[in-house]
Amino acid sequence: MSTQPAYRAFTVIKREGTDDFWLPIGAAFMHQDGDGYNIVLQALPIDGKIVLRLPKTNDQTADSGPRVVAGTDKPRQRQR
């Protein structure tokens, strides 16, 4: 198993009137042979849905998940 996660695991908490909240709950690590992943979770989502996303690079905020359009799993462009 790799020491760096291939994906981060999130549960998305829907919030009315504001952006959804992406709560990090774990990570997925690629098998050494490249044929699968181990998923390590520190929590389980209430709705049973887990979203896997590529880890952020060093120049992106480490503790915030992607912003999404309410009602979808599609990332929204951040306003600068």
N, C-alpha and C positions, 0 to 999 in steps of 0.2 A: 504494500500500500504506500502511495506517495505521501510525503510529508506536507505538501501543499495541496489544498483542496482544488479539485477541478471545477466544482460548483459550490455556491453557498445556498443553503436552504432557508426559505422564508415562509411565513404565513402572512397573508394580507388581510388586515383588519379594515373593513369598510367603515367610513365615517361620513355622516351627512354634513354637507356644507363646507367640507375641507378635503384635502387630499387623503387618499387611503394611506394607512400606516403599514409599512413593511417591517415586520418583526423577525429578526434573524433567529432561527431555531436550530441550525446545524450546518453540516457540510457534506459533500460527496467527494470521495477520494477514488481515483482510478486504480483498478487492479494492475499489478505489475505486468501482466500479459496483455493489458489494454482491452480485454474483452468484457469488462463490467466495472461496476462501482460499488463501494461500500458507502452506505449513507449512515452518518452518525448524527443523531438528534439529541438535543438537550431538552426538548419540549415537543408536545404534539399539538397540532392545530385543532381547534374546537370543531371547525367545519370539515375536517379530514383532508383538506387540500393543501399540498405542499408545492411551492414554486421554487424551481432551481434556476439560479442565475449565475453567469460567469462572475468570478471574483473581480472586484474593482481594482484598477491600477493605483499606484502610489499617489498620483496626482488627483484622485477622486476622494471624496469623503468616505472614510472607512466604515463609519457606523450608520450611514443612512442608505436605505434601499432605493431602488429606482422609483421615480414618481410615476404614477399611472393615472390614466383617465378613469374617472369613476365608472364602475360597472364593467371594466375590461381589464385584461392583463397586459395591455399594450403600453410600453413606456411612453411618457410624454417628454418632449424637449423641455429642459429647464430654462427658465427665463434668466437672463443675465443682466 
